[in-house]
């Protein structure tokens, strides 16, 4: 697979990701939701940290996280370029491209959204507000909106630790970029042998 085709895939994912985020940010207030099905809702939340809302504590925690993501993007980008250059398998290149696109999509939020939007608390945010954004460069929040509460209910009492507690599966809210990363990682795990084929050693001919 050529770098041009991988780049096209990345651009398509980035466009879908950013268009969906821009729409949610400029049409929903924080916490607003639309029920599509019982098991699927559009729910606007903002993620200040990593997966599952995990944060790095401290004054510079958010900045450190964003800089780490930028460094990771560079590393993933090099991995993609190197894999294409070395004639890597299609599965490998598509997987890396998906991971790169997803990581890049969330980086855009982290770097720019704090500057180009005002906050969404009790209101629909404005794009490029006159009064300025809700934060500074590198301190933006990632926009999430895809929510799949496939099952809700109380767990059986006999279950250790969580017995009798109310549980929702699947509780995390995510976005297109997160989905791309997840699909890329799953492809690498499930198609590992096809992604990283071992070179066949030529057998020595007997005289």
FENMOJO-V106823 format. One line per field, one symbol per residue. ss: DSSP state (@ for helix, = for strand, . for the rest). phi: phi as a letter, one per 20 degrees, with the letter a starting at -180 (. if undefined). psi: psi as a letter, one per 20 degrees, with the letter a starting at -180 (. if undefined). A space follows every 10 residues. Layout:
# FENMOJO-V106823
ss = ???
phi = ???
psi = ???
This chain:
# FENMOJO-V106823
ss = ..@@@@@@@@ @@@@@@@@@@ @@@@@@@... ..=====..= =======... @@@....... @@@@@@@@@@ @@@@@@@@@@ @@@@@....@ @@@@@@@@@@ @@@@@@@@@@ @@@@@@=... ......=... .......... .======... ====...... .....====. ..==.@@@@@ @@@@@@@@@@ .@@@@..... .......
phi = .fffffffff ffffffffff fffffdcceg nfbceecgdb cececcdece gmmfdefofd ffffffffff ffffffffgf fffffemfff gfffffffff fffffffgff edffeecefd fmbefdelff fneebdgmcf dfecbeccff bcrefgffff mdgnefcccd efdccfffff fffffffffe dgfffcfeff effffef
psi = prhghghggg ggggggghgh ghgghjiqrp iqqpogrhjp qooorpoica qjjpqorrhj gggggghghg hhggghgggg ghgghjkrqg ggggghgggg ggghghhggh ghhhhiqrrj ojrpqqplqh irriarpjkr qppqiopmmh pprpqqhipq gjpiqpqpop hqpaahgggg ggggghghgh kghhhmpppp ppqppp.
